[in-house]
């Protein structure tokens, strides 16, 4: 369940930036199929990916992303 919530957060950030899965995956340095798995909740993103998402989202920390995902 936690993976799905974090995936929704990542997807919402991507959509907020008007990016396709392919474009956002490129910014994160991952394959688009990996991003799709993150967004669907079937795979948990690595700390490195979360740090990049955190910077793109403009939040202060990964903990902030996690807190949003868990609420």
N, C-alpha and C positions, 0 to 999 in steps of 0.2 A: 504494500500500500504506500509506503514512504517513497518508493521509486516512482510510482505513478504521480504522486503529488509534486515531487521535484521535477518530473517530466513536464507537468502542466505549467510549472513556473518557467522552465526553460522555453517552452513553446510560446507562452505569453510574452516573454521578453523578445523572442525572435519576431513574433508578429508585431509587437510594438515598434520594432525597428524596420518593419516592412520588408523583411528578408525571407527568401525562400529557404527551404531546408538546405539546399545545395550552397547557397550564399552564406548562410549562418555557419554551416559546417566548415566551410573554407576559413571563415574568421576564427573558428575555434581550433583549426588545424586537425580536423578529424574527417572521416568519410561520412557522406550524407546518410548512409545506411546506419551508421553508429548513432548519429543524431536522432534518426527516426526511432531507434530502439530506446534511446534515453527518453524521448518525448512520449513514447507509448508505455513507458514504465517497465519494459521487459529487461532493461539493463540499467545499472546505477552508473552515473557519471563519475569519472575519476576526480581526485582533488584538483589536478591540473586543469581539467575542463571546467570545474566549478569556479576556480579562480578566474579563468577567462570570462566566464558568464558574469561573474560578479563585477568585473571591471567594465564589461559592456553595459551592464545594467546600471552602473554608477552607484552601487551600494557599497557600504564601508567594509563589509566582510562576508565571508562564506556563511557565517552564522546567521547573518541577516537573510540570506537566501533560504537557508534551512528553516528559519523561523517562519518565513512567508509560506514555505511549502507545507509546514506542519499545521498551520492555522486553517 
